[in-house]
Structures are given as structure tokens and as C-alpha cells.
Amino acid sequence: MIKVGPSGRRQPGSLPVKTYSVELRHAASKRKINALPNNRLSPLKKRLPTDADAIAWAQGELLDFARRRSGPFYQYVEAAVIELMPFGVTVDGKDYRRVGRWVCNADGLAWRESPAAVLMADA
């Protein structure tokens, strides 16, 4: 649990909080994900303490979306998890860091970690 004082600021000893974005997209197949117009929902944003919390949140959002939708344009659904960096901070010249993505298709549900996230974990 994150401790927040009366001013709304984080108190000493609590975990730092990061801002994450989840971007949901859908298509008939992976091959068509970039070809369809209007297949991207507005990004969702949330402040969470860890990547694991963001990954779990994105999984829930993806499953909720997949349960409510059906049809040929919803055979492949993905939820990209992105950490939004604080103002003035960049990683490799970008103000965000791709964590990975959840994919839901005929084969089931799978987590696919970003290659950049794997490199950062090994460093």
C-alpha cells in the first residue's frame, strides 16, 4: 500500500509510483492489426508501483474487452503495456518504455515481453 500524506504527496518509505498506459487493438488476425483503421481504443492510464502490477492490470483490461466483443474483427486482440517516463526523463531518446503486450487469439492468452524490457532486466 502506498502511503500518501494530507498534501497528496507520497510519504517516505512508500514505493515509488510510475505511470503506465495500456493500448488495446483488435483485428481479424495479427497480419491485419496494422492495416485496419479505427481498431485502436483510447489509451488507458494508471499509476502503479511495479511492472508486475501494470501487467496484471493490462491482462484484466484485455480479458474484459475480449468478453464484451465478438465477431471477425476481434479474433486477434492485444494490449500493449507502456511505462510513461516522468517529464524530462528519456530512455534511448524516448519518453516511454515498452514493457510488453498481452495477446488473445485462437491459441489462447499469452504475455510477450518487449525485447527492450528483457535487455534492461539483464543489465
Buried (B, 14 or more C-beta within 10 A) or exposed (E): EEEEEEEEEBEEEBEEBBBBBBBBBBBBEEEBBEEEEEBEBEEBEBEBBEBEBBBEBBBEBBBEBBEEEEEEBBBBBBBBBBBBBEEEEEEEEEEBBBBBBBBBBEEEEEBEBBEBBEEEEEE
